[in-house]
Amino acid sequence: MKLVIAIVRHEKVNDVLEALFHTEVRGLTINRVQGHGGETEQVETYRGTTVKMELSEKIRIEIGVSDHFVQPTVKAILSSARTGEVGDGKVFVLPVEKVYRIRTGEEDQAAVTPVEVPAGA
Amino acid sequence: MNGADITWMLISTALVLLMTPALGFFYGGLVRSKNALNTLMMSVSSLGFVGLTWAVLGYGIAFAPGNDWIGGPSYAGLRGVGLEAQGAIPHLLFMAFQGTFAIVTAALVSGAIVERMRFGPYLAFITLWSLAVYAPVAHWVWGGGWLSKLGALDFAGGTVVHINAGVAALVAALVLGPRKDFARQAILPHNVPFALLGAGLLWFGWFGFNGGSALAANTSATLAFVNTMLAPTATLVVWTLLDLKRTGKVTAVGAATGIVVGLVAITPAAGFVSPIASILLGGLAAFPSYYGLLWRARTRLDDSLDVVAAHGVGGTVGALLTGVLAQKSWNGTADGLLFGNPAQLGIQALAVAAVIAYSGAVTFGLLKLVGAVAPLRAGAREEGLGLDVSQHGEEAYARDEGAILILSKPAPVAAPATKSVLKPQGGRA
């Protein structure tokens, strides 16, 4: 299993989610974070105070996936989060030692395989 | 002139002026947080740009002696607008009171084009619109123009303000096109309490809007004032029941909308119908607007904050029902259809149609004109980033983490005295 961590532009997050759902990635966690990726800083002015915003709002997405799902997941993120300008973000793929599904106690591969929800549930 | 009339009109003018920032909060709460300031600024800037052009030019176009279609140049630059009586109040006060109407009407249009219009072209558009659309229509109905000669009834601006703004909003939404996320992603209100605050303050200001349209502290003002309280109560109740029937829940955004629709609908009728008729009018007005905005959401028309359904449709219903429910025993002017004067309904319908045609055509022309000089729409990237940052260089909800101060001069070296204050106090806190 791997943990895929992606940090993307906040305005692209809906595109990324759409792409991930099309790739049938079902389980993920997202967070609003602030970061700096070398992009030009936004300049803002409040009365006489002018500031450079060193940190811009980003979205951090975490997805636990089984090995054969890593490539499709990463591809979906790369294609949907890209604008071509500095500041598009990063994707990290990390090894995972152990995964448990809390509801059933299933481990590892079984724990990151989406459950088929029975019809009518 | 007497003190009572002047006092009431001074207060009314201030009340109506408050409606514009109130509208800003109503609209600002309904957009996404990245566009909150831009949306508020669309109303706030109207106070300056439309207010100023009204005093210098617009007032004369609307109210100076002229012909059936347009006023004249005689009041340009406020020449001849002094403290002499105009009806029961000083002429200058009449000018200011009417100016607050022009300001809020232009700001109303912004609801259709939020989250995507560049700010400079927006300012140019509403300024020109207040001169070329609002002022002539105000002349037709209130400045001695052809609709007033026909006997069209519009107490406080159902046609002049609401249908006018509603049609301009429809045209503006069509010319600008939908937001890039429209119908692709859920676009949700970022601060519903703001929308309710705005609706509440609009209701408060509307007492001046309708009550002040009597232009004196008299019985007509009283009738308009009380009807302004009653009609929205009925709209709010009916809206609540419609919400309950459709979704099983009473929504806050629905309540805010219902209040505004009720206020819009009673505007043309305020001083012309009985209190019971105003309750009936308010209740009836909920239906077309409620189903209108449900229908609109399923179309490709991105009238983002439903100016057409609330103001265009609400204003039309109000203007037509004025022709049905007007009662001479209450208003001393004219009866409507129910009281034996069916012709009034025809006159009302003609006024509605004329304003729709004129406002639609000239708004389209103005947008094309402004669009030929500068692009109307923000780029896709600016739209994604939000217009607060891209148009104003500010955020509604700024965080200070990572904000680096840019100083035009080198930072002053802190004086020793200040330094010692900032030193840790050795655990004595």
Interface residues (C-beta under 8 A of the other chain):
Chain A: R9 E11 K12 N14 Q34 H36 E41 Q42 V43 E44 T45 Y46 T49 T50 V51 K52 M53 E54 L55 T83
Chain B: D181 R184 Q185 R381 G384 L385 G386 V389 G393 E394 E395 A398 R399 E401 G402 A403 I404 L405 I406
